[in-house]
Amino acid sequence: MPYMIAVVAPESAFRLSLRFMLESEGYRVRLLDGLDELSRLAGGNQGVMVDCIVVDHEILEERHIPVAEILEKGCPVILLANAPDVVPQHAWLRIVEKPLLGGAVVRAVQELLHDERRAHAT
């Protein structure tokens, strides 16, 4: 079964663009316009679990939520950021600088999911 990726971004056109990019690589995608929906999907015992979260840094800044809170969901996180130097480093976190060019988001998802699978195999 393909991995489920949650995409969290405030702008619908941006979410749709990310969805197209990820679905064309064979991932299932769940589009979310806010973090409240994410809480129901990731890291909880209810709802649909996700394998990876792609989140736009703008939505975190708007709500004053630290990246660490998203990492507590228990799955890999791709952070789309304008200023990637202000983000803490973490094994399950990859930062992709905006504007998005090429396949940077897809490569980051593949890398994190591969690392997670390898960690669970040992």
N, C-alpha and C positions, 0 to 999 in steps of 0.2 A: 504494500500500500504506500502511495507517495506521502512524503512528509507534508504536514500541515504548517503553513507559515501565517502568522498573524501580522497584518500590516496596520500600523497605527499612525495616522497622519491627519492633520486638520483640514487639508484641502482635498476635495473629492477627485479632482482631475489628477492630482499627484498620486493618490491611492490607486486609481484606475491604471495609471501608467505602470506603477510597481506591480500591480496584479498581472497585467499583460506580460511583463518581463519575466516574472516568476512562473506563471502558468506555462509560458512557452518553453520553459526548462523542465516541465513535468511536475511541479509542485502544486499542491492544493493551497488555495489562498483564502483567508478570511479577512475582509476589510473592516476596520474599526475606525470610527471617527473620534474616539475618546478612550481614556484609560479605564473608565468604569466598566466598559464591556470587557476589556482585557482582564480585569480582576476575576470575572466570571469564567473566563476561558483558560487562563494559565495559572498553574500553581494551586488550584483548588480541587476539591473532590467532586465538584459538580460541573456540569457543562462539558464542552468539548475541550480536550487538551490540545495544546499546540506544541510543535517541535522546535520552533524558532520564532522570535519576535523581531520584526523590523519596525523601528520607531523613529519618527521624525523628532529631532531635538527640540524643535519649536513647541511641540505639545507639552514637553516636560518643562520648558521655561515658562510657558503661560501659566502652568499650575504650580510652579516652584517645587517640582518633584525631582529629587536627585536620581541619577542613573542607578545608583545602588538599589533603590526601591524596585526598579524594573528587574534587576538581576536576581532579586529575591523570589521571583516567580519560578525559578528553578529550571530555566531553559536558556539556550543561547540567545544573545541579543545583538542585533545589528543596529547601530546608532547612526542615523543620517544627520550630519552636523556641519554647520558653517565654520565652526571654530573647534576642530578636533583636539587641540592641545589642552582644553580645559576639562577633559574627561578622564576619570581614573582608569587605570589599566586593570583588566580582569581576564582570566582565562576564557570565560564565556562571552566576552565582549569584543566585537570588531567595530571599528569606526570607519564609515565611508563618508568622505568629504563631499559636500554639495558645492556646485552642481554635479549631478551624477553623470559620469561619462563612461561609455563602454559597458562592460559587464561587471563592474566593481561590486554591485550589490549581490549578484548571483554568485560571484567568486567567494565573497565573504560568507554567504549562506552555506555554500558547499564546504568551505573550509571548516566552519564551526560544526556542522552536522557530522562531517567526517571525524573530527576530533572527539565529538561526544560519543559517537558509535565506538570508536577505538577505546575510549576510557571505560565504557560499559562492558567491553569484551574482555578486559583484564581483571 
